[in-house]
Amino acid sequence: MSPDQGTSQDHHDGYEIRRIPLVNIYPLQDMGRATTLQRVRWHIKDHWNSAMQIAFTFELKKIQPDVVLLHNITGFSISIYESLADASVPFFQVLHDHYFICLYSTMYRRKKICDGQCLRCSLLRRRHLKTTQFATGVIGVSNFILNRIKSMGYFSGVPSNVIHNLSDKPPKINLTEDISGVAPKLGCTLGYLGILTESKGILDLLRAFKISAGPSDRLILAGHLDNRLSHLQTAFNTDSRIEYLGVVERDFFFSSIDCLVIPSKVPEAFGLVAQEALFRGIPVLVSNQGGLPEVVAASPSAHVYNARDPDGLTVALQTLLSDHDQWQRSQVISDIYYSALQQDWEKSYEGFLKMYA
């Protein structure tokens, strides 16, 4: 989708990039400012957006691809499946969230996890049940997200595979220089990276930190602050142990913390930031929601707590902060190991596409 609602074409690193405008009530980037009524109208149109189907079909005829790999189709809508099927082009859907079963793609509403589809989501996703069967194949970035969506009848009979996400290789750093002078000698510097919103557990993290942390511990927060939580600026300013950086460069953020905390209440499809931290040798503490436990399962420096337990995060932080060894950095992932992961990732995609395309 075009960020400025225009049509453009350019090249980057040998790839041709084509952008087209979204035909809907408002652009995607305005979703956070939309009224409730506007959002309802937007989602009704996104249920089957014929205008975007026409625009997509026009691009499809110009590009004439041999195979199509779909990731986030929000805005394009499920209508593009029909275009691909009519053109007899094999296409594969990669599942990154709950878009196919939830209007908001999160399965989280009114401060509660949705264990099933509500009536509204069921009605506006009814056509998806049949249309997803047009897909040549479906790939989940975790076992959790693939099983969750297929268990509800979507992509029924469609060949499927799980291919975990793979973050970029972290930069080379000197472990001693990276740690020296960053964290207080007697305390741990916890970090949070992402959107600061209620559904991501930021309020739970602040509450648990104030209960569990000592005078030498610190909490660094980075990312966009949800407009509905602007009052948190007061909490940032009144507690010297808490620092809100806003949007910062990722490597700077990771070099400033001892342990990453992901207190998400949303059932995450994967959790790439957890992998980014582990690749840098940074211990992580994650909630047990969605695919997060899957991401950290093989790491001895990862800790998982029960997000449905009101005291789960507090107890986990108390345990972590009381043991210096639990938040000590290890070495950055080796070039050899990362190359092996990258080769496996590429072979998984290539093998699955070649098998069915």
C-alpha positions in Angstrom: 0.0 0.0 0.0 1.2 3.5 -0.8 1.8 5.7 2.3 0.8 8.8 0.3 -2.2 7.3 -1.6 -0.3 7.5 -4.9 0.9 5.0 -7.4 4.6 4.5 -7.6 7.3 2.1 -8.9 10.9 2.0 -7.8 13.8 -0.4 -7.2 15.7 -1.4 -4.1 18.5 -3.9 -3.8 17.6 -5.4 -7.2 13.9 -5.7 -6.3 11.1 -3.9 -8.1 8.7 -2.3 -5.7 5.2 -1.3 -6.8 2.8 0.7 -4.6 -0.9 1.4 -5.1 -3.3 3.5 -3.1 -5.9 2.0 -0.8 -9.5 2.5 -1.8 -11.4 2.5 1.5 -12.9 5.0 4.0 -9.4 6.1 5.1 -5.8 5.0 4.6 -4.2 2.4 6.8 -2.0 4.9 8.5 -5.1 6.9 9.7 -6.6 3.9 11.5 -5.5 5.1 14.9 -7.3 8.4 14.5 -10.6 7.0 13.1 -13.8 7.1 15.0 -15.6 3.9 15.9 -18.2 4.3 13.1 -15.5 4.9 10.6 -13.6 1.8 11.7 -16.8 -0.3 11.4 -17.4 1.1 7.8 -13.8 0.4 6.9 -13.9 -3.2 8.1 -17.2 -3.8 6.3 -15.6 -2.6 3.0 -12.5 -4.6 3.7 -14.6 -7.8 4.0 -14.6 -7.9 0.2 -13.1 -4.8 -1.4 -14.1 -5.0 -5.1 -12.2 -1.7 -5.9 -9.0 -3.2 -4.6 -9.7 -6.4 -6.4 -9.8 -4.4 -9.7 -6.6 -2.6 -8.8 -4.8 -5.8 -7.9 -6.0 -7.6 -11.0 -4.6 -4.7 -13.1 -1.2 -5.1 -11.5 -1.4 -8.9 -11.8 -1.8 -8.7 -15.5 1.2 -6.3 -15.9 3.5 -8.4 -13.7 2.4 -11.8 -14.8 4.0 -13.7 -11.9 4.8 -17.4 -11.9 3.9 -17.7 -8.2 2.6 -15.2 -5.6 3.5 -15.1 -1.9 1.0 -13.2 0.2 1.8 -11.8 3.6 -0.3 -9.0 5.0 -3.4 -8.6 2.8 -5.2 -6.1 5.1 -6.6 -3.4 2.8 -6.3 -5.6 -0.3 -9.0 -7.8 1.3 -9.7 -11.5 0.6 -11.1 -10.5 -2.8 -7.6 -10.8 -4.4 -7.8 -14.6 -3.8 -10.5 -14.7 -6.5 -8.3 -12.7 -8.9 -5.4 -15.1 -8.4 -7.7 -18.2 -8.8 -9.2 -16.8 -12.0 -5.8 -16.2 -13.4 -4.7 -19.7 -12.4 -1.6 -18.3 -10.6 -0.4 -20.5 -7.7 -0.3 -18.5 -4.5 0.7 -19.1 -0.9 -0.5 -17.2 2.2 1.9 -16.6 5.1 0.0 -16.2 8.4 1.5 -13.4 10.5 -1.5 -12.7 12.7 -5.2 -13.5 13.2 -6.5 -11.4 10.3 -8.5 -14.3 8.8 -10.5 -14.9 11.9 -10.5 -11.5 13.6 -11.3 -8.0 12.3 -8.6 -6.5 14.5 -6.1 -9.3 13.8 -5.4 -9.8 17.5 -8.1 -12.0 19.0 -8.1 -9.5 21.9 -10.9 -7.0 22.7 -12.1 -5.1 25.7 -9.0 -6.1 27.7 -9.8 -9.8 27.3 -8.4 -12.6 25.1 -10.9 -13.9 22.6 -11.1 -17.7 23.0 -13.3 -17.9 19.9 -14.8 -15.7 17.3 -17.4 -13.1 18.3 -20.6 -12.8 16.3 -19.3 -9.7 14.4 -16.0 -11.4 13.4 -17.8 -14.6 12.5 -20.2 -12.7 10.1 -17.5 -10.6 8.5 -15.2 -13.5 8.1 -17.8 -16.0 6.8 -16.9 -15.5 3.2 -13.2 -16.1 4.1 -14.0 -19.7 5.1 -14.7 -20.7 1.5 -12.4 -18.3 -0.2 -9.2 -19.4 1.7 -9.6 -22.8 0.0 -8.5 -21.2 -3.3 -5.0 -20.9 -1.9 -2.3 -23.3 -3.2 -0.7 -23.5 0.2 -0.6 -21.8 3.6 2.5 -21.1 5.8 2.4 -20.3 9.5 5.2 -18.4 11.1 4.5 -20.6 14.2 2.7 -23.9 14.9 0.4 -21.8 17.1 -0.9 -19.5 14.5 -1.3 -22.2 11.8 -3.1 -24.6 14.1 -5.3 -21.8 15.5 -6.6 -20.6 12.1 -6.9 -24.0 10.5 -8.8 -25.4 13.5 -11.6 -22.9 12.8 -12.1 -24.2 9.3 -10.0 -21.7 7.3 -7.7 -23.1 4.6 -9.5 -26.4 4.9 -7.8 -29.0 2.7 -5.0 -26.6 1.7 -1.4 -27.9 2.0 0.3 -26.3 5.0 3.7 -25.9 6.6 5.3 -24.1 9.5 8.3 -21.9 8.7 9.4 -19.8 11.6 10.4 -16.2 11.1 14.1 -15.4 10.9 15.3 -12.0 12.1 18.4 -10.2 10.6 21.8 -11.2 11.8 22.8 -8.9 14.6 25.9 -6.7 14.2 29.3 -7.8 15.6 29.9 -6.3 19.0 32.5 -6.5 21.7 30.7 -8.1 24.6 32.8 -6.4 27.2 32.5 -2.9 25.7 28.8 -3.4 25.1 28.0 -4.2 28.8 30.5 -1.9 30.5 28.8 1.2 31.9 25.3 0.4 30.6 23.7 -1.2 33.6 24.2 -0.3 37.3 26.5 -2.7 39.0 24.0 -3.7 41.6 20.9 -3.7 39.3 19.4 -5.0 36.2 18.3 -2.9 33.2 15.0 -4.3 31.8 13.9 -3.3 28.3 10.6 -3.2 26.4 10.5 -2.6 22.6 7.3 -2.2 20.7 4.0 -0.4 20.8 3.2 0.8 24.3 -0.4 -0.2 24.6 -2.6 -2.0 27.1 -3.0 -5.2 25.0 0.8 -5.6 24.8 0.9 -5.6 28.6 2.7 -2.3 29.2 0.5 -1.5 32.2 1.2 -4.9 33.7 4.9 -4.4 33.2 4.9 -1.0 34.9 2.9 -2.3 37.8 5.1 -5.4 38.2 8.3 -3.4 37.9 7.3 -1.0 40.7 6.6 -3.9 43.0 9.6 -6.1 42.1 12.4 -3.8 41.3 15.0 -2.5 43.6 16.5 1.0 43.7 19.3 0.1 41.3 17.1 -1.6 38.8 16.0 0.2 35.6 13.3 -0.1 33.0 13.9 1.3 29.5 10.8 1.6 27.2 11.1 2.1 23.5 8.4 2.5 20.8 5.3 4.4 19.9 3.1 5.3 22.9 -0.6 4.6 22.4 -2.5 7.9 22.5 -4.9 6.4 25.0 -2.0 5.9 27.4 -0.6 9.4 27.2 -1.1 9.8 31.0 1.8 7.4 31.4 4.2 10.2 30.7 3.6 11.2 34.4 4.8 7.8 35.6 7.9 8.0 33.4 8.7 11.4 34.8 8.1 10.6 38.5 10.1 7.4 38.7 13.8 7.9 38.0 14.3 4.2 37.4 11.9 4.3 34.3 13.1 5.9 31.1 10.9 6.3 27.9 13.0 6.7 24.8 10.3 6.9 22.2 11.3 5.5 18.8 15.0 4.6 18.7 17.5 2.6 16.6 17.2 -1.0 17.5 20.9 -1.7 18.0 21.1 1.3 20.4 18.2 -0.1 22.4 19.6 -3.6 22.6 23.0 -2.4 23.7 21.4 -0.6 26.6 19.6 -3.4 28.3 20.4 -6.6 30.3 17.1 -8.4 29.7 14.1 -8.0 27.3 10.6 -8.3 28.7 7.6 -9.1 26.4 4.5 -9.0 28.6 2.0 -9.4 25.8 -1.6 -10.2 26.6 -2.3 -10.7 22.9 -1.8 -14.2 21.5 1.2 -13.4 19.4 1.7 -15.2 16.1 5.5 -15.2 16.6 7.4 -12.5 18.4 10.4 -11.4 16.3 11.8 -9.0 18.9 12.3 -12.0 21.3 14.4 -13.7 18.6 16.3 -10.5 17.9 17.3 -10.3 21.6 18.3 -13.9 21.9 20.5 -13.7 18.8 22.3 -10.8 20.6 22.8 -13.0 23.7 20.2 -11.0 25.7 18.0 -13.0 28.1 14.3 -12.6 27.6 11.2 -12.9 29.8 8.0 -13.6 27.8 4.4 -14.2 28.5 3.0 -17.6 27.5 0.6 -16.1 24.9 0.5 -17.4 21.3 3.7 -18.4 19.7 6.1 -16.6 22.1 6.9 -19.9 24.0 7.6 -21.5 20.6 10.1 -18.7 19.8 12.2 -19.1 22.9 11.8 -22.8 23.5 15.4 -23.7 22.6 17.1 -21.0 24.6 18.4 -21.6 28.1 18.3 -17.9 28.8 14.6 -17.5 28.2 11.9 -17.4 30.9 8.2 -17.9 30.4 5.4 -16.9 32.7 1.6 -17.3 32.8 0.0 -14.1 31.6 -3.5 -15.2 32.8 -2.1 -15.3 36.4 -2.6 -11.8 37.8 0.7 -12.2 39.8 2.5 -14.1 37.1 4.7 -11.2 35.8 5.4 -9.9 39.3 6.6 -13.2 40.5 8.7 -13.8 37.4 10.4 -10.4 37.7 11.1 -11.0 41.4 12.7 -14.3 40.6 14.7 -12.9 37.7 16.0 -9.8 39.5 17.0 -11.7 42.6 19.5 -13.9 40.6 22.2 -12.0 38.8 23.1 -15.1 36.7 19.7 -15.1 35.1 20.2 -11.8 33.4 23.8 -12.1 32.3 24.4 -11.8 28.6 25.9 -14.6 26.5 27.7 -14.4 23.2 26.0 -13.1 20.0 24.9 -15.9 17.7 27.8 -17.2 15.6 28.1 -16.6 11.9 28.2 -20.3 11.3 25.0 -21.0 13.3 23.1 -18.1 11.8 24.1 -19.2 8.2 22.8 -22.6 9.0 19.5 -21.1 10.2 19.3 -19.0 7.1 19.9 -21.9 4.7 17.3 -24.0 6.5 14.8 -21.1 6.2 15.5 -20.6 2.5 15.3 -24.3 1.8 12.0 -24.6 3.6 10.4 -21.9 1.5 11.9 -23.1 -1.7 10.9 -26.7 -1.1 7.4 -25.9 -0.1 6.7 -23.6 -3.0 8.3 -26.0 -5.5 6.3 -28.9 -4.2 2.9 -27.3 -4.8 3.4 -24.4 -7.3 
